Amino acid sequence: MGYPVGVSEALHGLSCKGSEVPSLLEPGMRVRHPGQPDWGIGQIQSVIGDRVTVNFEHAGKVLINASVVTLEPVAEPWP
């Protein structure tokens, strides 16, 4: 299985406060990866422990280790 360029860095990139972050993340939320702005906005598909699957606009589906990378929530636009 091939990964987009930078996935290894994404999985081992930024530090955060362990399992506190995944508890704030929910499927359907829109997020950005602070270390990969070129990936665009992503939508969380699933959260299992520290593993967060996100479907990004320009990188596709990526598995993120939330104990290593702090995803930034994106405010939803008003309807």
C-alpha distances in whole Angstrom, upper triangle without the diagonal:
4,7,10,13,14,12,13,17,16,16,18,21,24,26,27,30,27,27,30,27,25,28,29,26,26,23,25,26,25,24,23,21,24,22,20,23,21,19,22,23,20,21,20,19,19,21,20,22,21,18,18,15,16,16,17,19,18,14,13,12,12,12,16,18,21,23,22,22,24,24,27,28,29,32,32,35,38,38
4,7,9,11,10,11,14,14,14,17,19,22,25,26,29,27,27,30,27,25,28,29,26,26,24,25,25,24,22,21,19,22,20,18,20,18,16,19,21,19,20,20,19,20,21,22,23,21,18,18,15,16,15,15,17,15,12,11,11,11,12,15,17,21,23,21,20,23,22,25,26,27,31,31,33,36,37
4,6,8,6,8,11,11,11,14,16,19,21,23,26,24,25,27,24,22,26,26,23,23,21,22,22,21,19,18,16,18,16,14,17,15,13,16,17,16,18,17,17,18,19,20,21,19,16,15,13,13,13,13,15,12,9,9,9,8,10,12,14,18,20,18,17,20,19,21,23,24,27,28,30,34,34
4,6,6,9,11,10,12,15,15,18,21,23,26,25,25,27,24,23,26,26,23,23,22,22,21,19,18,16,14,16,14,11,13,12,10,13,15,14,17,17,17,19,20,21,23,20,17,16,14,13,12,11,12,9,6,8,9,8,11,12,15,18,20,18,16,19,17,20,21,22,25,26,28,32,32
4,6,8,9,10,12,13,14,17,20,22,26,25,26,28,24,24,28,27,24,25,24,24,23,21,19,16,14,15,12,10,13,11,10,14,16,16,19,19,20,22,22,24,24,22,19,18,16,15,15,13,14,11,8,11,12,11,13,14,16,19,21,18,16,19,18,20,22,23,26,27,29,33,34
4,5,5,6,9,10,10,13,16,19,22,22,23,24,21,21,25,24,22,24,23,23,22,20,17,14,11,12,9,8,11,10,10,13,16,15,18,18,20,21,21,22,22,19,17,16,15,14,15,13,15,12,10,12,13,10,12,12,14,16,17,14,13,16,15,17,20,21,25,26,28,32,34
4,5,5,6,9,9,13,15,17,20,19,20,22,19,19,22,22,20,21,20,21,20,19,16,14,11,13,10,9,13,12,11,14,15,14,16,16,17,17,18,18,19,16,14,13,12,12,13,12,14,13,9,11,10,7,8,8,11,13,15,12,11,14,14,17,19,20,24,26,28,32,33
4,5,5,6,8,12,14,17,20,19,20,22,20,19,23,23,21,23,23,24,23,21,19,17,13,15,12,12,15,15,14,17,19,17,20,19,19,19,19,19,19,16,14,15,14,15,16,16,18,16,13,15,14,10,10,10,10,13,14,12,12,15,16,19,21,23,27,29,31,35,36
4,5,5,5,9,12,15,18,18,20,21,19,19,23,23,21,23,23,24,22,21,18,15,11,12,9,9,13,14,13,16,18,17,20,19,20,20,20,20,20,16,15,15,16,15,17,16,18,16,14,16,15,12,12,10,11,13,14,10,10,13,14,17,20,22,25,27,30,33,35
4,5,5,8,11,13,16,15,17,18,16,16,19,19,17,19,19,20,19,17,14,12,8,9,7,8,11,12,11,14,15,14,16,15,17,17,16,17,17,14,12,12,12,12,14,13,16,14,12,14,13,9,9,7,8,10,11,8,7,10,10,13,16,18,22,24,27,30,32
4,6,8,10,12,15,13,15,17,15,14,18,18,17,19,19,21,19,18,16,14,11,12,10,11,15,16,14,17,17,15,17,16,17,16,15,15,14,11,10,11,11,12,15,15,18,17,14,15,13,9,8,6,5,8,9,7,7,11,11,15,18,20,24,26,29,32,34
4,7,8,11,14,13,15,17,16,16,20,20,19,21,22,24,22,21,18,16,12,13,11,12,16,18,16,19,20,18,20,19,20,19,18,18,16,13,13,14,15,16,18,18,21,20,17,18,17,13,12,9,8,10,9,6,7,11,13,16,19,22,26,28,31,34,36
4,7,10,13,13,16,17,15,16,20,19,18,21,22,23,21,20,16,14,10,10,7,10,13,15,15,17,18,17,20,19,21,20,19,19,18,14,14,14,16,16,18,17,20,19,16,18,17,14,13,10,9,10,10,6,6,9,11,14,17,20,23,26,29,32,34
4,7,10,11,14,15,13,14,18,17,17,20,21,23,20,19,15,13,10,9,8,11,14,16,16,18,18,17,19,18,21,20,18,19,18,14,15,15,17,17,19,18,21,20,18,20,19,16,15,11,10,9,9,5,5,7,10,12,16,18,22,24,27,31,33
4,7,8,12,12,11,13,16,16,16,20,22,23,21,20,17,15,13,11,11,15,17,20,19,20,20,20,21,19,22,21,18,18,16,13,14,15,18,18,21,21,24,23,21,23,21,18,16,12,10,9,7,5,6,7,11,13,16,19,23,25,29,32,34
4,6,9,9,8,10,13,13,14,17,20,22,19,19,16,15,13,12,13,16,18,21,20,21,20,19,20,18,21,19,16,17,14,11,14,14,17,18,21,21,24,24,22,23,22,18,16,13,10,8,6,6,6,6,10,12,14,18,21,24,27,30,32
4,7,6,7,10,11,12,13,17,20,22,20,20,18,18,16,16,17,20,21,25,23,24,22,21,22,19,22,20,16,16,13,11,14,15,19,19,23,23,26,27,25,26,24,21,18,15,12,9,7,8,10,9,12,14,16,20,22,25,28,31,33
4,6,7,8,10,12,13,16,19,21,19,20,18,18,16,17,18,20,22,25,23,24,23,21,21,18,20,17,14,13,10,8,11,13,17,18,22,23,26,27,25,25,22,19,16,13,10,7,4,7,9,10,12,15,17,21,23,26,29,32,34
4,5,6,7,9,11,13,16,19,17,19,17,19,17,18,20,21,23,26,24,24,23,20,20,16,18,15,11,11,7,6,10,12,15,17,21,22,26,27,25,24,22,19,16,13,10,8,6,10,11,11,13,15,16,20,22,24,28,30,32
4,6,6,7,10,13,16,19,16,18,16,18,17,18,20,22,23,26,24,24,22,20,19,17,19,16,13,13,10,9,13,13,17,18,22,23,26,27,26,25,23,20,18,15,13,9,8,11,12,10,12,14,15,18,20,22,26,28,30
4,5,5,7,10,14,16,13,15,13,14,13,14,16,18,19,22,20,20,18,16,16,13,16,14,11,12,10,8,11,10,14,15,18,19,22,24,22,22,20,17,15,12,10,7,7,10,9,7,8,10,11,15,17,19,23,25,28
4,5,5,8,11,14,12,14,13,14,14,16,18,19,20,23,20,20,18,15,14,11,13,10,7,8,7,6,8,8,11,13,16,18,21,23,21,20,17,15,13,10,9,6,8,11,10,9,9,12,12,15,18,19,23,25,27
4,6,8,11,14,12,15,14,17,17,19,21,22,23,26,23,23,20,18,16,13,14,12,9,10,8,9,11,11,14,15,19,20,24,26,24,23,20,19,16,14,13,10,11,14,14,12,12,14,13,17,18,19,23,25,27
4,7,10,12,10,12,12,14,15,17,19,20,21,24,21,20,17,16,14,12,14,12,10,12,11,11,13,11,14,14,18,19,22,24,23,22,20,18,17,14,14,11,12,15,13,11,10,11,10,13,14,16,20,21,24
4,7,9,7,9,9,12,13,15,18,18,19,21,18,18,15,12,11,8,10,9,7,10,10,10,11,8,11,11,14,15,18,21,20,19,16,15,14,12,12,9,12,14,12,10,9,10,9,12,13,14,18,20,22
4,6,6,9,10,14,15,18,20,20,21,22,19,18,15,12,10,7,8,7,7,10,11,12,12,9,10,11,13,15,18,21,20,18,16,15,14,13,14,12,15,17,15,14,12,13,10,13,14,14,18,19,21
4,6,9,11,14,16,19,21,20,20,22,18,17,14,11,7,5,5,5,7,10,13,13,12,9,9,9,11,13,16,19,18,16,13,14,13,13,15,14,17,19,17,16,13,14,12,13,15,14,17,19,20
4,6,9,13,15,19,21,20,19,20,17,16,12,9,6,5,6,8,10,14,16,16,15,12,11,9,10,12,14,17,17,15,14,15,15,15,17,16,20,21,18,17,14,14,11,11,12,11,14,16,16
4,6,10,13,16,18,18,17,19,16,14,10,8,6,5,8,10,11,15,16,16,15,11,11,9,11,12,14,17,17,16,14,15,15,14,16,14,18,19,16,14,11,10,7,8,9,9,12,15,16
4,7,10,13,16,15,14,15,13,10,7,5,4,6,10,12,13,17,18,17,16,12,12,9,9,9,11,14,14,14,13,14,15,14,16,15,18,19,15,13,10,9,6,5,8,8,11,14,15
4,7,9,12,11,11,13,11,9,6,5,6,7,11,13,13,17,17,15,15,11,11,8,10,9,11,13,13,13,13,12,13,12,14,12,16,15,12,10,6,5,4,5,9,10,13,16,18
4,6,9,8,7,10,8,7,5,6,9,10,14,15,15,19,19,17,16,12,12,9,10,8,10,11,12,13,13,12,13,11,14,13,16,14,11,9,6,5,6,7,11,12,15,19,21
4,6,5,6,9,8,8,8,8,11,11,15,16,15,18,18,15,14,12,12,10,11,9,12,12,11,13,13,11,12,9,11,11,13,12,8,7,5,6,9,10,14,16,19,22,25
4,6,6,10,10,10,10,12,14,15,18,19,18,21,20,17,17,15,16,14,15,13,14,14,14,16,16,14,15,12,13,12,14,12,8,8,7,7,10,11,15,18,20,23,26
4,6,9,9,11,12,13,16,17,20,20,20,22,21,18,17,16,16,14,16,13,15,14,13,16,16,14,14,12,13,13,15,11,8,9,9,10,14,15,18,21,23,27,29
4,5,6,8,10,11,15,16,18,20,20,22,22,19,17,16,15,13,13,10,12,10,10,13,14,12,13,12,14,14,17,14,11,12,10,11,14,14,18,20,22,26,28
4,5,6,8,11,14,16,19,21,21,24,24,21,20,17,17,14,14,10,11,10,10,13,15,14,16,15,17,17,19,17,13,13,11,11,13,12,16,18,19,23,25
4,5,9,11,15,17,19,22,23,25,26,23,21,19,17,14,13,10,9,7,8,12,14,14,16,16,19,19,22,19,16,16,14,14,16,15,18,19,20,24,26
4,7,8,12,14,16,18,19,22,23,20,18,15,14,11,10,6,6,5,5,8,10,10,13,13,16,17,20,18,14,15,12,13,14,14,17,18,19,23,25
4,6,10,13,15,18,19,23,24,21,19,16,15,11,10,6,5,6,8,10,12,12,15,15,18,18,21,19,16,15,12,12,12,11,14,15,16,19,21
4,7,10,13,16,17,20,22,20,18,14,13,9,8,6,6,8,10,10,12,12,15,14,17,16,20,19,15,14,11,10,9,8,11,11,13,17,18
4,7,9,12,14,17,19,17,15,11,10,6,5,4,6,9,9,8,9,9,12,11,15,14,18,17,14,13,10,10,9,9,12,12,15,18,19
4,6,9,11,15,17,16,14,10,9,5,5,7,9,12,12,10,9,10,12,12,15,14,18,18,15,14,11,11,10,10,12,11,14,17,18
4,6,8,11,14,13,11,7,6,4,6,9,12,14,13,11,9,10,10,10,13,12,16,16,14,13,10,11,10,11,14,13,17,19,20
4,7,10,13,13,11,8,5,5,7,10,13,16,14,11,9,10,10,11,14,14,17,18,16,16,13,15,14,15,17,16,19,22,22
4,7,10,10,8,6,5,7,10,13,16,18,17,14,11,11,9,10,12,12,15,17,16,16,14,16,15,17,19,18,22,24,25
4,6,7,6,5,7,9,12,15,19,21,18,16,13,12,10,10,10,9,12,14,14,14,12,15,14,17,19,19,23,25,26
4,6,5,6,9,12,15,18,22,23,21,19,15,14,11,11,10,10,12,15,15,15,15,18,18,21,23,23,27,29,30
4,6,8,11,14,18,20,24,25,22,21,18,15,12,11,9,9,9,13,14,14,15,18,18,21,24,25,28,31,32
4,6,10,13,16,18,22,23,20,19,16,13,10,8,6,5,6,9,10,11,12,15,16,20,22,24,27,30,32
4,7,10,13,15,19,20,17,16,13,10,7,6,5,6,8,10,10,12,12,15,16,19,22,23,27,29,31
4,6,10,12,16,17,15,13,10,8,6,5,6,7,10,11,10,11,10,13,13,16,19,19,23,26,27
4,7,10,13,15,12,10,7,6,4,6,9,10,13,14,12,13,11,14,14,16,19,19,22,25,26
4,6,10,11,10,8,6,5,6,7,11,11,15,15,12,13,10,12,12,13,16,16,19,22,23
4,7,9,8,5,4,6,9,11,14,15,18,18,15,16,13,14,14,14,17,16,19,22,22
4,6,5,5,6,7,11,11,15,15,19,18,15,15,12,13,13,13,16,16,18,21,22
4,6,6,9,11,14,15,19,19,23,21,18,18,15,15,15,13,16,16,17,20,21
4,6,9,11,14,15,19,20,23,21,18,19,16,17,17,16,19,19,20,24,24
4,7,7,11,12,16,17,21,19,16,17,15,16,17,17,20,21,22,26,26
4,6,10,12,16,17,21,20,17,18,16,17,18,17,20,20,22,25,26
4,7,10,13,15,18,18,16,17,14,17,17,17,21,20,23,26,26
4,6,10,12,15,14,12,14,12,15,16,17,21,21,24,27,28
4,7,9,12,12,11,13,12,15,16,18,22,22,25,29,30
4,6,9,8,7,9,9,12,14,17,20,21,25,28,29
4,5,6,6,9,10,14,16,19,22,24,27,30,32
4,5,5,6,7,11,13,16,19,21,25,28,30
4,6,8,10,13,16,19,22,24,28,31,33
4,7,10,13,16,19,22,25,28,31,33
4,6,9,13,15,19,21,25,28,30
4,6,9,13,16,19,22,25,27
4,6,9,13,15,18,22,24
4,6,10,13,16,19,21
4,7,9,12,15,18
4,6,9,12,15
4,6,9,12
4,6,9
4,6
4
